[in-house]
Amino acid sequence: MESKQNKKTWFVTGASKGLGLALVKQLLELGQNVAATSRNPEALTAAVGNAHENLLALHADLADDTSVKQAITSAIGKFGSLDVAVNNAGYGIGGSLEELSDEELRQSFDINVFGTINVIRNVLPHMREQKSGHIINISSIAGFAATTGWAAYAATKFAVTGLTEVLAEDVREFGITATVVLPGGFRTSFLDKDSIVIAEKRIDDYTAMREAQQRLLQLDGKQGGDPEKAATLMIRTAFEEHPPLRLILGSDAYKRATTKVETLAKELEAGKETTISTDF
């Protein structure tokens, strides 16, 4: 991957920790150009370690379209092109819908959904002009098979999954591809207090939901997924002629997805007569 032909410029959001940091470190080791955003670029630079001339650490307010556009313009200004955009920034949000405040809900959509859209909106003109590019959106297995206690989070991740599926169709004629990544539990900082928000308002009636929520939070540091392996597979997709539309990662994600598919198939067949009865 050292040849000029294989050298790409990557734009990665949420890069100072977790999967984003693993991705940036591997990309730099491979000699790739990396423009990476963080709420704290200095923390990102420190986390990466040694100085890299092919790393551009940027601050970007992903909920602000102008801020995102400036970051992408800076990346292209330094490296001359932009080949791969990775929308990794996001955070978990837990609680029942009646517990979550309007502000808590809207902030999660601002980052998890609109931040992703802002990046896509601003990289596409460059990718269309060069007739190539790959967009990788990090959803979650919760964006396909959700679990109790995380309705708002599932809503944001279902949105990312859905928009990626259509995006891939919309941009195919330009030579641009798109992949949605649906990871299960990976051993990152995702479950710590800086990466997850639980509704401040608590309603005692939700005992079963709260128990399920706590079971998940107790997995912090014990998740089965290796973020380094996930990063390696994500990088590989950008060099494939026909990258996957959906990249499901983790044995737990596979199990949840399989259960969902089987349940859907049974429901469709059980309700088939009712479903088709509405035709003229």
HUCORVEN-V98680 format. One record per backbone hydrogen bond with DSSP energy under -1.0 kcal/mol. NH is the residue of the N-H (numbers start at 0). CO is the residue of the C=O. If there is no record, write none. Layout:
BEGIN
NH | CO
NH | CO
END
This chain:
BEGIN
6 | 3
9 | 32
10 | 83
11 | 34
12 | 85
14 | 36
20 | 16
21 | 17
22 | 18
23 | 19
24 | 20
25 | 21
26 | 22
27 | 23
28 | 24
29 | 25
30 | 27
31 | 26
32 | 7
33 | 53
34 | 9
35 | 55
36 | 11
37 | 57
43 | 39
44 | 40
45 | 41
46 | 42
47 | 43
48 | 44
54 | 51
55 | 33
57 | 35
61 | 59
63 | 60
67 | 63
68 | 64
69 | 65
70 | 66
71 | 67
72 | 68
73 | 69
74 | 70
75 | 71
76 | 72
77 | 73
78 | 74
79 | 75
82 | 8
83 | 8
84 | 133
85 | 10
86 | 135
87 | 85
91 | 194
93 | 196
94 | 148
99 | 95
104 | 100
105 | 101
106 | 102
107 | 103
108 | 104
109 | 105
110 | 106
111 | 107
112 | 108
113 | 108
114 | 109
116 | 112
117 | 113
118 | 114
119 | 115
120 | 116
121 | 117
122 | 118
123 | 119
126 | 122
127 | 123
128 | 124
129 | 125
131 | 126
133 | 82
134 | 176
135 | 84
136 | 178
137 | 86
138 | 180
140 | 182
142 | 139
143 | 140
144 | 140
149 | 146
153 | 149
154 | 150
155 | 151
156 | 152
157 | 153
158 | 154
159 | 155
160 | 156
161 | 157
162 | 158
163 | 159
164 | 160
165 | 161
166 | 162
167 | 163
169 | 165
170 | 166
173 | 170
174 | 171
175 | 170
176 | 132
178 | 134
179 | 244
180 | 136
181 | 246
183 | 248
186 | 224
187 | 185
191 | 188
194 | 191
196 | 91
198 | 93
205 | 202
206 | 204
209 | 205
210 | 206
211 | 207
212 | 208
213 | 209
214 | 210
215 | 211
216 | 212
217 | 213
218 | 215
219 | 216
221 | 218
224 | 184
229 | 225
230 | 226
231 | 227
232 | 228
233 | 229
234 | 230
235 | 231
236 | 232
238 | 235
239 | 236
246 | 179
248 | 181
253 | 249
254 | 250
255 | 251
256 | 252
257 | 253
258 | 254
259 | 255
260 | 256
261 | 257
262 | 258
263 | 259
264 | 260
265 | 261
266 | 262
267 | 263
268 | 264
269 | 265
270 | 266
271 | 268
274 | 270
275 | 271
278 | 275
END
